[in-house]
């Protein structure tokens, strides 16, 4: 029997695996049900999804498949990058795109930058070294074949 933890929001006891602890206050635990209710409130914030131009859809799909996500084609010129059932990016076919001069970029916030770095490096992606930047983020980056820059990192 798992130790039960009292949710700081609803006051009900829950198994340790059913609660999350606040990053800044690990003594504060909140159960999944309360997180869901809070999430529904906070998600009046609009969702934002980057749209990456890609020069070749097959090449782009191969790149994203190596990162460990699913790519769902909408049609031959447009696709959705899916992670855990939600879309994290769109791919928009732009034949003739000059990868050298593509300035598109996005920042991917993760819990464990070093695990992502290792996974992507093992998959043969051209990742930079994992470093702690002057602004305090532990991060690395990779460019896809179309020149889109993906920066991946976390605080501290
Ligand atoms: Zn609760």
Backbone and ligand atoms as CSV (ligand in chain L), in Angstrom:
chain,resi,resn,atom,element,x,y,z
A,1,UNK,N,N,0.850,-1.207,0.000
A,1,UNK,CA,C,0.000,0.000,0.000
A,1,UNK,C,C,0.879,1.248,0.000
A,2,UNK,N,N,0.633,2.098,-0.977
A,2,UNK,CA,C,1.400,3.338,-1.085
A,2,UNK,C,C,1.038,4.293,0.050
A,3,UNK,N,N,1.990,5.088,0.462
A,3,UNK,CA,C,1.721,6.113,1.467
A,3,UNK,C,C,0.709,7.084,0.908
A,4,UNK,N,N,-0.275,7.458,1.725
A,4,UNK,CA,C,-1.235,8.413,1.196
A,4,UNK,C,C,-0.796,9.833,1.509
A,5,UNK,N,N,-1.091,10.717,0.555
A,5,UNK,CA,C,-0.693,12.118,0.651
A,5,UNK,C,C,-1.971,12.945,0.609
A,6,UNK,N,N,-2.076,13.911,1.483
A,6,UNK,CA,C,-3.270,14.765,1.499
A,6,UNK,C,C,-3.092,15.898,0.489
A,7,UNK,N,N,-4.053,16.013,-0.418
A,7,UNK,CA,C,-4.024,17.070,-1.432
A,7,UNK,C,C,-4.181,18.430,-0.750
A,8,UNK,N,N,-3.289,19.364,-1.083
A,8,UNK,CA,C,-3.335,20.700,-0.476
A,8,UNK,C,C,-4.513,21.520,-0.984
A,9,UNK,N,N,-5.174,21.039,-2.060
A,9,UNK,CA,C,-6.295,21.789,-2.623
A,9,UNK,C,C,-7.627,21.287,-2.064
A,10,UNK,N,N,-7.925,19.982,-2.276
A,10,UNK,CA,C,-9.233,19.464,-1.845
A,10,UNK,C,C,-9.188,18.825,-0.463
A,11,UNK,N,N,-7.979,18.571,0.052
A,11,UNK,CA,C,-7.862,18.009,1.392
A,11,UNK,C,C,-8.098,16.515,1.476
A,12,UNK,N,N,-8.305,15.856,0.320
A,12,UNK,CA,C,-8.546,14.407,0.315
A,12,UNK,C,C,-7.216,13.649,0.265
A,13,UNK,N,N,-7.169,12.442,0.883
A,13,UNK,CA,C,-5.953,11.620,0.785
A,13,UNK,C,C,-5.848,10.949,-0.593
A,14,UNK,N,N,-4.631,10.877,-1.126
A,14,UNK,CA,C,-4.384,10.243,-2.425
A,14,UNK,C,C,-3.096,9.442,-2.364
A,15,UNK,N,N,-2.981,8.440,-3.232
A,15,UNK,CA,C,-1.721,7.700,-3.354
A,15,UNK,C,C,-0.648,8.662,-3.872
A,16,UNK,N,N,0.599,8.400,-3.487
A,16,UNK,CA,C,1.696,9.277,-3.885
A,16,UNK,C,C,1.809,9.467,-5.392
A,17,UNK,N,N,1.412,8.441,-6.157
A,17,UNK,CA,C,1.527,8.528,-7.616
A,17,UNK,C,C,0.425,9.386,-8.230
A,18,UNK,N,N,-0.569,9.769,-7.414
A,18,UNK,CA,C,-1.708,10.539,-7.940
A,18,UNK,C,C,-1.596,12.030,-7.666
A,19,UNK,N,N,-0.469,12.441,-7.079
A,19,UNK,CA,C,-0.305,13.863,-6.786
A,19,UNK,C,C,0.953,14.406,-7.470
A,20,UNK,N,N,0.955,15.714,-7.701
A,20,UNK,CA,C,2.176,16.384,-8.156
A,20,UNK,C,C,2.548,17.409,-7.084
A,21,UNK,N,N,3.848,17.664,-6.977
A,21,UNK,CA,C,4.331,18.619,-5.981
A,21,UNK,C,C,4.794,19.892,-6.674
A,22,UNK,N,N,4.534,21.027,-6.054
A,22,UNK,CA,C,4.949,22.294,-6.639
A,22,UNK,C,C,6.467,22.363,-6.682
A,23,UNK,N,N,7.007,22.846,-7.811
A,23,UNK,CA,C,8.461,22.924,-7.963
A,23,UNK,C,C,9.111,23.786,-6.894
A,24,UNK,N,N,8.472,24.911,-6.556
A,24,UNK,CA,C,9.073,25.847,-5.603
A,24,UNK,C,C,8.716,25.487,-4.164
A,25,UNK,N,N,7.670,24.661,-3.976
A,25,UNK,CA,C,7.240,24.243,-2.637
A,25,UNK,C,C,6.912,22.754,-2.657
A,26,UNK,N,N,7.954,21.894,-2.618
A,26,UNK,CA,C,7.724,20.444,-2.736
A,26,UNK,C,C,6.855,19.883,-1.611
A,27,UNK,N,N,6.673,20.646,-0.549
A,27,UNK,CA,C,5.811,20.184,0.545
A,27,UNK,C,C,4.335,20.319,0.163
A,28,UNK,N,N,4.056,21.074,-0.892
A,28,UNK,CA,C,2.671,21.253,-1.344
A,28,UNK,C,C,2.362,20.254,-2.453
A,29,UNK,N,N,1.437,19.314,-2.155
A,29,UNK,CA,C,1.048,18.297,-3.125
A,29,UNK,C,C,-0.393,18.554,-3.566
A,30,UNK,N,N,-0.663,18.380,-4.865
A,30,UNK,CA,C,-2.007,18.597,-5.408
A,30,UNK,C,C,-2.394,17.357,-6.216
A,31,UNK,N,N,-3.632,16.881,-6.018
A,31,UNK,CA,C,-4.055,15.656,-6.695
A,31,UNK,C,C,-4.402,15.925,-8.165
A,32,UNK,N,N,-4.434,14.835,-8.963
A,32,UNK,CA,C,-4.700,14.958,-10.398
A,32,UNK,C,C,-6.030,15.629,-10.693
A,33,UNK,N,N,-7.062,15.301,-9.917
A,33,UNK,CA,C,-8.371,15.899,-10.157
A,33,UNK,C,C,-8.335,17.406,-9.968
A,34,UNK,N,N,-7.660,17.847,-8.936
A,34,UNK,CA,C,-7.553,19.289,-8.690
A,34,UNK,C,C,-6.693,19.954,-9.771
A,35,UNK,N,N,-5.624,19.262,-10.200
A,35,UNK,CA,C,-4.796,19.809,-11.288
A,35,UNK,C,C,-5.650,19.987,-12.543
A,36,UNK,N,N,-6.488,18.994,-12.844
A,36,UNK,CA,C,-7.355,19.089,-14.027
A,36,UNK,C,C,-8.288,20.292,-13.920
A,37,UNK,N,N,-8.869,20.479,-12.749
A,37,UNK,CA,C,-9.784,21.618,-12.589
A,37,UNK,C,C,-9.048,22.947,-12.720
A,38,UNK,N,N,-7.843,23.002,-12.138
A,38,UNK,CA,C,-7.066,24.250,-12.241
A,38,UNK,C,C,-6.628,24.478,-13.682
A,39,UNK,N,N,-6.261,23.375,-14.363
A,39,UNK,CA,C,-5.810,23.473,-15.742
A,39,UNK,C,C,-6.925,24.006,-16.644
A,40,UNK,N,N,-8.152,23.532,-16.412
A,40,UNK,CA,C,-9.288,24.002,-17.211
A,40,UNK,C,C,-9.451,25.512,-17.060
A,41,UNK,N,N,-9.207,26.010,-15.846
A,41,UNK,CA,C,-9.321,27.457,-15.629
A,41,UNK,C,C,-8.210,28.211,-16.336
A,42,UNK,N,N,-6.982,27.723,-16.159
A,42,UNK,CA,C,-5.839,28.471,-16.677
A,42,UNK,C,C,-5.786,28.391,-18.206
A,43,UNK,N,N,-6.433,27.384,-18.779
A,43,UNK,CA,C,-6.366,27.224,-20.226
A,43,UNK,C,C,-7.310,28.126,-20.993
A,44,UNK,N,N,-7.872,29.108,-20.312
A,44,UNK,CA,C,-8.489,30.169,-21.082
A,44,UNK,C,C,-7.365,30.936,-21.789
A,45,UNK,N,N,-6.100,30.644,-21.375
A,45,UNK,CA,C,-4.938,31.110,-22.129
A,45,UNK,C,C,-4.960,30.431,-23.496
A,46,UNK,N,N,-4.762,31.175,-24.584
A,46,UNK,CA,C,-4.821,30.525,-25.894
A,46,UNK,C,C,-3.650,29.573,-26.102
A,47,UNK,N,N,-3.882,28.486,-26.812
A,47,UNK,CA,C,-2.806,27.587,-27.213
A,47,UNK,C,C,-2.039,28.218,-28.367
A,48,UNK,N,N,-0.733,27.999,-28.414
A,48,UNK,CA,C,0.092,28.575,-29.481
A,48,UNK,C,C,0.875,27.440,-30.127
A,49,UNK,N,N,0.807,27.340,-31.443
A,49,UNK,CA,C,1.490,26.268,-32.161
A,49,UNK,C,C,2.354,26.862,-33.273
A,50,UNK,N,N,3.665,26.587,-33.279
A,50,UNK,CA,C,4.491,27.105,-34.370
A,50,UNK,C,C,4.165,26.408,-35.693
A,51,UNK,N,N,4.280,27.140,-36.778
A,51,UNK,CA,C,4.105,26.578,-38.120
A,51,UNK,C,C,5.462,26.670,-38.817
A,52,UNK,N,N,6.110,25.511,-38.996
A,52,UNK,CA,C,7.432,25.511,-39.617
A,52,UNK,C,C,7.317,25.341,-41.125
A,53,UNK,N,N,7.990,26.206,-41.885
A,53,UNK,CA,C,8.073,25.976,-43.315
A,53,UNK,C,C,9.053,24.821,-43.564
A,54,UNK,N,N,8.698,23.919,-44.456
A,54,UNK,CA,C,9.619,22.819,-44.788
A,54,UNK,C,C,9.775,22.725,-46.303
A,55,UNK,N,N,10.985,22.408,-46.742
A,55,UNK,CA,C,11.256,22.395,-48.188
A,55,UNK,C,C,10.808,21.090,-48.833
A,56,UNK,N,N,10.707,20.036,-48.001
A,56,UNK,CA,C,10.359,18.707,-48.525
A,56,UNK,C,C,9.623,17.950,-47.428
A,57,UNK,N,N,8.395,17.549,-47.682
A,57,UNK,CA,C,7.586,16.953,-46.621
A,57,UNK,C,C,8.118,15.588,-46.187
A,58,UNK,N,N,8.601,14.790,-47.137
A,58,UNK,CA,C,9.131,13.474,-46.780
A,58,UNK,C,C,10.353,13.621,-45.875
A,59,UNK,N,N,11.234,14.520,-46.246
A,59,UNK,CA,C,12.436,14.794,-45.453
A,59,UNK,C,C,12.063,15.287,-44.055
A,60,UNK,N,N,11.072,16.182,-43.999
A,60,UNK,CA,C,10.638,16.724,-42.708
A,60,UNK,C,C,10.024,15.637,-41.840
A,61,UNK,N,N,9.219,14.771,-42.443
A,61,UNK,CA,C,8.593,13.695,-41.667
A,61,UNK,C,C,9.656,12.748,-41.122
A,62,UNK,N,N,10.685,12.476,-41.925
A,62,UNK,CA,C,11.763,11.595,-41.462
A,62,UNK,C,C,12.494,12.223,-40.283
A,63,UNK,N,N,12.742,13.523,-40.380
A,63,UNK,CA,C,13.424,14.225,-39.275
A,63,UNK,C,C,12.598,14.123,-37.994
A,64,UNK,N,N,11.316,14.462,-38.093
A,64,UNK,CA,C,10.488,14.484,-36.885
A,64,UNK,C,C,10.274,13.087,-36.322
A,65,UNK,N,N,10.208,12.097,-37.199
A,65,UNK,CA,C,10.051,10.720,-36.715
A,65,UNK,C,C,11.249,10.344,-35.840
A,66,UNK,N,N,12.444,10.811,-36.196
A,66,UNK,CA,C,13.637,10.502,-35.406
A,66,UNK,C,C,13.614,11.197,-34.048
A,67,UNK,N,N,12.871,12.292,-33.931
A,67,UNK,CA,C,12.789,12.953,-32.624
A,67,UNK,C,C,11.849,12.202,-31.680
A,68,UNK,N,N,11.110,11.217,-32.203
A,68,UNK,CA,C,10.246,10.418,-31.351
A,68,UNK,C,C,8.808,10.887,-31.294
A,69,UNK,N,N,8.397,11.725,-32.224
A,69,UNK,CA,C,7.007,12.169,-32.250
A,69,UNK,C,C,6.307,11.598,-33.482
A,70,UNK,N,N,4.991,11.717,-33.485
A,70,UNK,CA,C,4.201,11.266,-34.635
A,70,UNK,C,C,3.975,12.451,-35.563
A,71,UNK,N,N,3.983,12.201,-36.863
A,71,UNK,CA,C,3.610,13.237,-37.822
A,71,UNK,C,C,2.379,12.748,-38.581
A,72,UNK,N,N,1.312,13.522,-38.495
A,72,UNK,CA,C,0.074,13.182,-39.204
A,72,UNK,C,C,-0.082,14.124,-40.386
A,73,UNK,N,N,-0.144,13.532,-41.576
A,73,UNK,CA,C,-0.340,14.349,-42.776
A,73,UNK,C,C,-1.780,14.835,-42.849
A,74,UNK,N,N,-1.948,16.126,-43.094
A,74,UNK,CA,C,-3.291,16.639,-43.391
A,74,UNK,C,C,-3.540,16.477,-44.891
A,75,UNK,N,N,-2.567,16.945,-45.671
A,75,UNK,CA,C,-2.556,16.648,-47.109
A,75,UNK,C,C,-1.088,16.644,-47.529
A,76,UNK,N,N,-0.802,16.608,-48.816
A,76,UNK,CA,C,0.590,16.454,-49.238
A,76,UNK,C,C,1.439,17.673,-48.875
A,77,UNK,N,N,0.792,18.781,-48.527
A,77,UNK,CA,C,1.541,19.994,-48.247
A,77,UNK,C,C,1.440,20.500,-46.819
A,78,UNK,N,N,0.772,19.728,-45.958
A,78,UNK,CA,C,0.588,20.225,-44.589
A,78,UNK,C,C,0.524,19.043,-43.635
A,79,UNK,N,N,1.129,19.198,-42.454
A,79,UNK,CA,C,1.141,18.092,-41.496
A,79,UNK,C,C,1.144,18.621,-40.067
A,80,UNK,N,N,0.722,17.748,-39.171
A,80,UNK,CA,C,0.686,18.061,-37.743
A,80,UNK,C,C,1.724,17.203,-37.016
A,81,UNK,N,N,2.536,17.843,-36.186
A,81,UNK,CA,C,3.481,17.114,-35.348
A,81,UNK,C,C,2.795,16.870,-34.007
A,82,UNK,N,N,2.651,15.592,-33.646
A,82,UNK,CA,C,1.865,15.216,-32.471
A,82,UNK,C,C,2.765,14.641,-31.385
A,83,UNK,N,N,2.524,15.071,-30.149
A,83,UNK,CA,C,3.259,14.512,-29.007
A,83,UNK,C,C,2.239,14.194,-27.929
A,84,UNK,N,N,2.158,12.917,-27.560
A,84,UNK,CA,C,1.231,12.510,-26.511
A,84,UNK,C,C,-0.197,12.930,-26.793
A,85,UNK,N,N,-0.602,12.864,-28.064
A,85,UNK,CA,C,-1.987,13.137,-28.407
A,85,UNK,C,C,-2.310,14.605,-28.633
A,86,UNK,N,N,-1.349,15.501,-28.433
A,86,UNK,CA,C,-1.648,16.893,-28.742
A,86,UNK,C,C,-0.635,17.420,-29.751
A,87,UNK,N,N,-1.076,18.395,-30.541
A,87,UNK,CA,C,-0.185,18.892,-31.590
A,87,UNK,C,C,0.791,19.897,-31.011
A,88,UNK,N,N,2.054,19.748,-31.389
A,88,UNK,CA,C,3.070,20.677,-30.891
A,88,UNK,C,C,3.601,21.585,-31.995
A,89,UNK,N,N,3.370,21.225,-33.256
A,89,UNK,CA,C,3.821,22.074,-34.360
A,89,UNK,C,C,3.077,21.683,-35.627
A,90,UNK,N,N,3.066,22.587,-36.587
A,90,UNK,CA,C,2.564,22.290,-37.921
A,90,UNK,C,C,3.735,22.376,-38.895
A,91,UNK,N,N,3.650,21.615,-39.962
A,91,UNK,CA,C,4.650,21.652,-41.030
A,91,UNK,C,C,3.945,22.113,-42.299
A,92,UNK,N,N,4.504,23.148,-42.914
A,92,UNK,CA,C,3.877,23.764,-44.079
A,92,UNK,C,C,4.855,23.692,-45.251
A,93,UNK,N,N,4.502,22.923,-46.276
A,93,UNK,CA,C,5.407,22.715,-47.409
A,93,UNK,C,C,5.636,24.015,-48.168
A,94,UNK,N,N,6.903,24.393,-48.276
A,94,UNK,CA,C,7.318,25.580,-49.030
A,94,UNK,C,C,8.434,25.168,-49.981
A,95,UNK,N,N,8.072,24.598,-51.133
A,95,UNK,CA,C,9.115,24.165,-52.081
A,95,UNK,C,C,10.003,25.365,-52.427
A,96,UNK,N,N,11.300,25.131,-52.528
A,96,UNK,CA,C,12.207,26.225,-52.859
A,96,UNK,C,C,12.686,26.996,-51.647
A,97,UNK,N,N,12.208,26.622,-50.461
A,97,UNK,CA,C,12.686,27.259,-49.230
A,97,UNK,C,C,14.205,27.150,-49.148
A,98,UNK,N,N,14.863,28.254,-48.828
A,98,UNK,CA,C,16.311,28.260,-48.664
A,98,UNK,C,C,16.635,27.996,-47.190
A,99,UNK,N,N,17.061,26.766,-46.898
A,99,UNK,CA,C,17.299,26.372,-45.502
A,99,UNK,C,C,18.345,27.259,-44.827
A,100,UNK,N,N,19.321,27.735,-45.607
A,100,UNK,CA,C,20.394,28.567,-45.044
A,100,UNK,C,C,19.863,29.879,-44.493
A,101,UNK,N,N,18.767,30.356,-45.075
A,101,UNK,CA,C,18.245,31.659,-44.672
A,101,UNK,C,C,16.905,31.569,-43.959
A,102,UNK,N,N,16.549,30.358,-43.533
A,102,UNK,CA,C,15.313,30.187,-42.773
A,102,UNK,C,C,15.569,30.595,-41.319
A,103,UNK,N,N,14.856,31.591,-40.837
A,103,UNK,CA,C,15.078,32.097,-39.480
A,103,UNK,C,C,14.039,31.577,-38.487
A,104,UNK,N,N,13.166,30.671,-38.910
A,104,UNK,CA,C,12.122,30.167,-38.012
A,104,UNK,C,C,12.754,29.389,-36.858
A,105,UNK,N,N,12.159,29.528,-35.677
A,105,UNK,CA,C,12.694,28.861,-34.491
A,105,UNK,C,C,11.588,28.689,-33.474
A,106,UNK,N,N,11.792,27.774,-32.542
A,106,UNK,CA,C,10.883,27.688,-31.403
A,106,UNK,C,C,11.656,27.180,-30.206
A,107,UNK,N,N,11.104,27.413,-29.034
A,107,UNK,CA,C,11.725,26.936,-27.800
A,107,UNK,C,C,10.855,25.826,-27.233
A,108,UNK,N,N,11.469,24.685,-26.936
A,108,UNK,CA,C,10.741,23.551,-26.377
A,108,UNK,C,C,11.165,23.395,-24.917
A,109,UNK,N,N,10.210,23.608,-24.011
A,109,UNK,CA,C,10.503,23.490,-22.578
A,109,UNK,C,C,10.274,22.047,-22.142
A,110,UNK,N,N,11.278,21.434,-21.555
A,110,UNK,CA,C,11.176,20.040,-21.117
A,110,UNK,C,C,11.604,19.924,-19.663
A,111,UNK,N,N,11.221,18.805,-19.032
A,111,UNK,CA,C,11.596,18.587,-17.634
A,111,UNK,C,C,13.039,18.117,-17.501
A,112,UNK,N,N,13.509,17.370,-18.512
A,112,UNK,CA,C,14.826,16.750,-18.408
A,112,UNK,C,C,15.585,16.961,-19.718
A,113,UNK,N,N,16.276,18.102,-19.813
A,113,UNK,CA,C,16.969,18.456,-21.055
A,113,UNK,C,C,18.048,17.429,-21.390
A,114,UNK,N,N,18.684,16.866,-20.377
A,114,UNK,CA,C,19.771,15.936,-20.670
A,114,UNK,C,C,19.242,14.626,-21.239
A,115,UNK,N,N,18.062,14.175,-20.790
A,115,UNK,CA,C,17.462,12.959,-21.363
A,115,UNK,C,C,17.062,13.201,-22.824
A,116,UNK,N,N,16.482,14.382,-23.090
A,116,UNK,CA,C,16.108,14.703,-24.479
A,116,UNK,C,C,17.350,14.790,-25.353
A,117,UNK,N,N,18.406,15.406,-24.821
A,117,UNK,CA,C,19.651,15.556,-25.579
A,117,UNK,C,C,20.207,14.184,-25.946
A,118,UNK,N,N,20.225,13.298,-24.971
A,118,UNK,CA,C,20.781,11.963,-25.218
A,118,UNK,C,C,19.928,11.191,-26.235
A,119,UNK,N,N,18.610,11.288,-26.077
A,119,UNK,CA,C,17.700,10.567,-26.970
A,119,UNK,C,C,17.867,11.055,-28.415
A,120,UNK,N,N,17.922,12.369,-28.595
A,120,UNK,CA,C,18.043,12.922,-29.954
A,120,UNK,C,C,19.426,12.669,-30.538
A,121,UNK,N,N,20.455,12.722,-29.686
A,121,UNK,CA,C,21.808,12.425,-30.173
A,121,UNK,C,C,21.891,10.955,-30.589
A,122,UNK,N,N,21.319,10.057,-29.769
A,122,UNK,CA,C,21.327,8.634,-30.089
A,122,UNK,C,C,20.555,8.350,-31.369
A,123,UNK,N,N,19.570,9.195,-31.665
A,123,UNK,CA,C,18.776,9.021,-32.888
A,123,UNK,C,C,19.507,9.592,-34.112
A,124,UNK,N,N,20.719,10.123,-33.882
A,124,UNK,CA,C,21.521,10.606,-34.993
A,124,UNK,C,C,21.211,12.031,-35.419
A,125,UNK,N,N,20.472,12.762,-34.596
A,125,UNK,CA,C,20.163,14.146,-34.946
A,125,UNK,C,C,21.372,15.038,-34.629
A,126,UNK,N,N,21.573,16.081,-35.450
A,126,UNK,CA,C,22.758,16.937,-35.278
A,126,UNK,C,C,22.607,17.939,-34.143
A,127,UNK,N,N,22.557,17.436,-32.919
A,127,UNK,CA,C,22.347,18.296,-31.751
A,127,UNK,C,C,23.648,19.008,-31.363
A,128,UNK,N,N,23.513,20.205,-30.813
A,128,UNK,CA,C,24.673,20.877,-30.226
A,128,UNK,C,C,24.943,20.257,-28.861
A,129,UNK,N,N,26.049,20.633,-28.241
A,129,UNK,CA,C,26.315,20.178,-26.880
A,129,UNK,C,C,25.255,20.741,-25.932
A,130,UNK,N,N,25.022,19.999,-24.865
A,130,UNK,CA,C,24.124,20.474,-23.805
A,130,UNK,C,C,24.933,21.387,-22.894
A,131,UNK,N,N,24.517,22.643,-22.777
A,131,UNK,CA,C,25.278,23.600,-21.966
A,131,UNK,C,C,24.332,24.378,-21.050
A,132,UNK,N,N,24.905,24.971,-20.008
A,132,UNK,CA,C,24.133,25.899,-19.184
A,132,UNK,C,C,24.416,27.303,-19.713
A,133,UNK,N,N,23.372,27.943,-20.258
A,133,UNK,CA,C,23.531,29.259,-20.864
A,133,UNK,C,C,23.631,30.325,-19.782
A,134,UNK,N,N,24.197,31.513,-20.153
A,134,UNK,CA,C,24.344,32.599,-19.159
A,134,UNK,C,C,23.008,32.986,-18.519
A,135,UNK,N,N,21.897,32.744,-19.225
A,135,UNK,CA,C,20.583,33.104,-18.672
A,135,UNK,C,C,20.007,31.984,-17.797
A,136,UNK,N,N,20.831,30.938,-17.549
A,136,UNK,CA,C,20.451,29.951,-16.559
A,136,UNK,C,C,19.737,28.721,-17.086
A,137,UNK,N,N,19.487,28.683,-18.421
A,137,UNK,CA,C,18.816,27.517,-18.973
A,137,UNK,C,C,19.854,26.466,-19.352
A,138,UNK,N,N,19.562,25.202,-18.990
A,138,UNK,CA,C,20.348,24.085,-19.481
A,138,UNK,C,C,19.730,23.719,-20.824
A,139,UNK,N,N,20.464,23.900,-21.923
A,139,UNK,CA,C,19.819,23.711,-23.211
A,139,UNK,C,C,20.749,23.241,-24.315
A,140,UNK,N,N,20.121,22.774,-25.380
A,140,UNK,CA,C,20.840,22.425,-26.609
A,140,UNK,C,C,19.921,22.804,-27.764
A,141,UNK,N,N,20.428,22.687,-28.975
A,141,UNK,CA,C,19.577,23.001,-30.112
A,141,UNK,C,C,19.888,22.067,-31.270
A,142,UNK,N,N,18.969,22.051,-32.206
A,142,UNK,CA,C,19.158,21.271,-33.432
A,142,UNK,C,C,18.411,21.994,-34.546
A,143,UNK,N,N,18.968,21.947,-35.752
A,143,UNK,CA,C,18.268,22.495,-36.919
A,143,UNK,C,C,17.748,21.344,-37.761
A,144,UNK,N,N,16.518,21.472,-38.225
A,144,UNK,CA,C,15.995,20.444,-39.110
A,144,UNK,C,C,16.546,20.702,-40.516
A,145,UNK,N,N,16.325,19.782,-41.456
A,145,UNK,CA,C,16.919,19.948,-42.790
A,145,UNK,C,C,16.458,21.218,-43.503
A,146,UNK,N,N,15.312,21.770,-43.093
A,146,UNK,CA,C,14.810,22.998,-43.704
A,146,UNK,C,C,15.350,24.246,-43.012
A,147,UNK,N,N,16.181,24.053,-41.967
A,147,UNK,CA,C,16.790,25.188,-41.285
A,147,UNK,C,C,16.005,25.711,-40.100
A,148,UNK,N,N,14.895,25.051,-39.748
A,148,UNK,CA,C,14.146,25.475,-38.558
A,148,UNK,C,C,14.964,25.148,-37.307
A,149,UNK,N,N,15.099,26.130,-36.428
A,149,UNK,CA,C,15.899,25.936,-35.220
A,149,UNK,C,C,15.005,25.518,-34.055
A,150,UNK,N,N,15.338,24.376,-33.455
A,150,UNK,CA,C,14.626,23.917,-32.257
A,150,UNK,C,C,15.580,24.046,-31.085
A,151,UNK,N,N,15.224,24.908,-30.141
A,151,UNK,CA,C,16.007,25.017,-28.913
A,151,UNK,C,C,15.245,24.290,-27.820
A,152,UNK,N,N,15.967,23.427,-27.098
A,152,UNK,CA,C,15.347,22.576,-26.085
A,152,UNK,C,C,16.033,22.826,-24.760
A,153,UNK,N,N,15.256,23.080,-23.710
A,153,UNK,CA,C,15.914,23.318,-22.442
A,153,UNK,C,C,14.987,23.394,-21.264
A,154,UNK,N,N,15.609,23.594,-20.127
A,154,UNK,CA,C,14.857,23.773,-18.890
A,154,UNK,C,C,15.638,24.693,-17.964
A,155,UNK,N,N,14.937,25.244,-17.010
A,155,UNK,CA,C,15.564,26.110,-16.012
A,155,UNK,C,C,16.378,25.275,-15.038
A,156,UNK,N,N,17.636,25.695,-14.817
A,156,UNK,CA,C,18.475,25.112,-13.771
A,156,UNK,C,C,18.885,23.686,-14.003
L,1,ZN,ZN,ZN,-7.263,17.497,-4.674
